[in-house]
Amino acid sequence: MATQVTHALAVPQQQGAAADQFAVTVEHERASCPCIVVSGDVDARAVDTLTTVLARYPAVETTALVADLSAVTFCSINGLHMILDLFDRSNAVAVPLELVVDAPLRRLLGRLECAAGLSTHLDRAAAMVAIDAPEAEALRA
């Protein structure tokens, strides 16, 4: 059974332009593989909310983690730092982290030397295949 918890931050409309609303949803289609879905602008107003949510992961029971950032419309340097921090924490406990990113964020991450080793995908299905591949390989061995 899939469950999800949503954390949203209401962003006031800017004069003359629509501000992208920030939201974080954590979906649990698999008990041990949460998917953190982030949308909107990851800017100074979103940092506290995103920090609070990401600090929970990876949890003790987590065997893999997916961060779906494909709906992020802007990512500040603080947002990038949070992604890299999640990557470091996941690596420290040997939990695979699969990122779903759109082309602009993929290019930005590709330019950062510190982002070497990040596993990025165009959609969630590809991220799930990457998670399942080592498990399937282990069963064949």
Contacts in CASP RR format, 6 or more apart in sequence:
PFRMAT RR
TARGET T0000
AUTHOR 0000-0000-0000
METHOD contacts of the structure
MODEL  1
MATQVTHALAVPQQQGAAADQFAVTVEHERASCPCIVVSGDVDARAVDTL
TTVLARYPAVETTALVADLSAVTFCSINGLHMILDLFDRSNAVAVPLELV
VDAPLRRLLGRLECAAGLSTHLDRAAAMVAIDAPEAEALRA
2 27 0 8 1.000
2 28 0 8 1.000
2 29 0 8 1.000
3 27 0 8 1.000
3 28 0 8 1.000
4 25 0 8 1.000
4 26 0 8 1.000
4 27 0 8 1.000
4 28 0 8 1.000
5 25 0 8 1.000
5 26 0 8 1.000
6 23 0 8 1.000
6 24 0 8 1.000
6 25 0 8 1.000
6 26 0 8 1.000
7 23 0 8 1.000
7 24 0 8 1.000
7 25 0 8 1.000
7 49 0 8 1.000
7 52 0 8 1.000
7 53 0 8 1.000
8 21 0 8 1.000
8 22 0 8 1.000
8 23 0 8 1.000
8 24 0 8 1.000
9 21 0 8 1.000
9 22 0 8 1.000
9 23 0 8 1.000
9 45 0 8 1.000
9 46 0 8 1.000
9 49 0 8 1.000
10 21 0 8 1.000
11 19 0 8 1.000
11 20 0 8 1.000
11 21 0 8 1.000
11 22 0 8 1.000
11 41 0 8 1.000
11 45 0 8 1.000
12 19 0 8 1.000
13 19 0 8 1.000
19 41 0 8 1.000
20 39 0 8 1.000
20 40 0 8 1.000
20 41 0 8 1.000
20 73 0 8 1.000
20 74 0 8 1.000
21 39 0 8 1.000
21 40 0 8 1.000
22 38 0 8 1.000
22 39 0 8 1.000
22 40 0 8 1.000
22 41 0 8 1.000
22 42 0 8 1.000
22 43 0 8 1.000
22 45 0 8 1.000
22 46 0 8 1.000
22 49 0 8 1.000
22 50 0 8 1.000
23 38 0 8 1.000
23 39 0 8 1.000
23 40 0 8 1.000
24 36 0 8 1.000
24 37 0 8 1.000
24 38 0 8 1.000
24 49 0 8 1.000
24 50 0 8 1.000
24 53 0 8 1.000
25 36 0 8 1.000
25 37 0 8 1.000
26 34 0 8 1.000
26 35 0 8 1.000
26 36 0 8 1.000
26 37 0 8 1.000
26 53 0 8 1.000
27 34 0 8 1.000
27 35 0 8 1.000
27 37 0 8 1.000
28 34 0 8 1.000
28 35 0 8 1.000
29 35 0 8 1.000
31 61 0 8 1.000
32 61 0 8 1.000
32 62 0 8 1.000
32 63 0 8 1.000
32 64 0 8 1.000
33 62 0 8 1.000
33 63 0 8 1.000
33 64 0 8 1.000
33 65 0 8 1.000
33 66 0 8 1.000
33 131 0 8 1.000
34 57 0 8 1.000
34 59 0 8 1.000
34 62 0 8 1.000
34 65 0 8 1.000
34 66 0 8 1.000
35 65 0 8 1.000
35 66 0 8 1.000
35 67 0 8 1.000
35 68 0 8 1.000
35 124 0 8 1.000
36 53 0 8 1.000
36 54 0 8 1.000
36 57 0 8 1.000
36 65 0 8 1.000
36 66 0 8 1.000
36 67 0 8 1.000
36 68 0 8 1.000
37 68 0 8 1.000
37 71 0 8 1.000
38 50 0 8 1.000
38 67 0 8 1.000
38 68 0 8 1.000
38 69 0 8 1.000
38 71 0 8 1.000
38 72 0 8 1.000
39 71 0 8 1.000
39 72 0 8 1.000
39 73 0 8 1.000
40 46 0 8 1.000
40 71 0 8 1.000
40 72 0 8 1.000
40 73 0 8 1.000
40 74 0 8 1.000
41 72 0 8 1.000
41 73 0 8 1.000
41 74 0 8 1.000
42 50 0 8 1.000
42 72 0 8 1.000
42 74 0 8 1.000
42 75 0 8 1.000
42 76 0 8 1.000
42 78 0 8 1.000
42 79 0 8 1.000
42 82 0 8 1.000
43 74 0 8 1.000
43 76 0 8 1.000
44 76 0 8 1.000
44 78 0 8 1.000
47 76 0 8 1.000
47 78 0 8 1.000
47 79 0 8 1.000
47 82 0 8 1.000
50 79 0 8 1.000
50 82 0 8 1.000
51 82 0 8 1.000
54 82 0 8 1.000
54 85 0 8 1.000
54 86 0 8 1.000
57 65 0 8 1.000
57 86 0 8 1.000
57 89 0 8 1.000
57 90 0 8 1.000
58 65 0 8 1.000
58 89 0 8 1.000
58 90 0 8 1.000
58 93 0 8 1.000
58 95 0 8 1.000
58 97 0 8 1.000
62 95 0 8 1.000
63 95 0 8 1.000
64 95 0 8 1.000
64 96 0 8 1.000
64 97 0 8 1.000
64 98 0 8 1.000
64 131 0 8 1.000
65 86 0 8 1.000
65 90 0 8 1.000
65 95 0 8 1.000
65 96 0 8 1.000
65 97 0 8 1.000
65 98 0 8 1.000
66 97 0 8 1.000
66 98 0 8 1.000
66 99 0 8 1.000
66 100 0 8 1.000
66 124 0 8 1.000
66 127 0 8 1.000
66 128 0 8 1.000
66 131 0 8 1.000
67 83 0 8 1.000
67 86 0 8 1.000
67 97 0 8 1.000
67 98 0 8 1.000
67 99 0 8 1.000
67 100 0 8 1.000
68 100 0 8 1.000
68 124 0 8 1.000
68 127 0 8 1.000
69 75 0 8 1.000
69 83 0 8 1.000
69 99 0 8 1.000
69 100 0 8 1.000
69 101 0 8 1.000
69 102 0 8 1.000
69 105 0 8 1.000
70 100 0 8 1.000
70 101 0 8 1.000
70 102 0 8 1.000
70 122 0 8 1.000
70 123 0 8 1.000
71 102 0 8 1.000
72 101 0 8 1.000
72 102 0 8 1.000
72 105 0 8 1.000
75 83 0 8 1.000
75 105 0 8 1.000
75 108 0 8 1.000
80 108 0 8 1.000
80 109 0 8 1.000
80 112 0 8 1.000
83 99 0 8 1.000
83 109 0 8 1.000
84 112 0 8 1.000
84 114 0 8 1.000
84 115 0 8 1.000
86 97 0 8 1.000
87 97 0 8 1.000
87 115 0 8 1.000
87 118 0 8 1.000
90 96 0 8 1.000
90 97 0 8 1.000
91 97 0 8 1.000
96 119 0 8 1.000
96 130 0 8 1.000
96 131 0 8 1.000
96 134 0 8 1.000
97 118 0 8 1.000
97 119 0 8 1.000
98 119 0 8 1.000
98 120 0 8 1.000
98 121 0 8 1.000
98 127 0 8 1.000
98 128 0 8 1.000
98 130 0 8 1.000
98 131 0 8 1.000
99 109 0 8 1.000
99 118 0 8 1.000
99 119 0 8 1.000
99 120 0 8 1.000
99 121 0 8 1.000
99 127 0 8 1.000
100 120 0 8 1.000
100 121 0 8 1.000
100 122 0 8 1.000
100 123 0 8 1.000
100 124 0 8 1.000
100 126 0 8 1.000
100 127 0 8 1.000
101 109 0 8 1.000
101 120 0 8 1.000
101 121 0 8 1.000
101 122 0 8 1.000
102 122 0 8 1.000
106 120 0 8 1.000
109 115 0 8 1.000
109 118 0 8 1.000
109 120 0 8 1.000
119 127 0 8 1.000
119 130 0 8 1.000
121 127 0 8 1.000
121 130 0 8 1.000
END
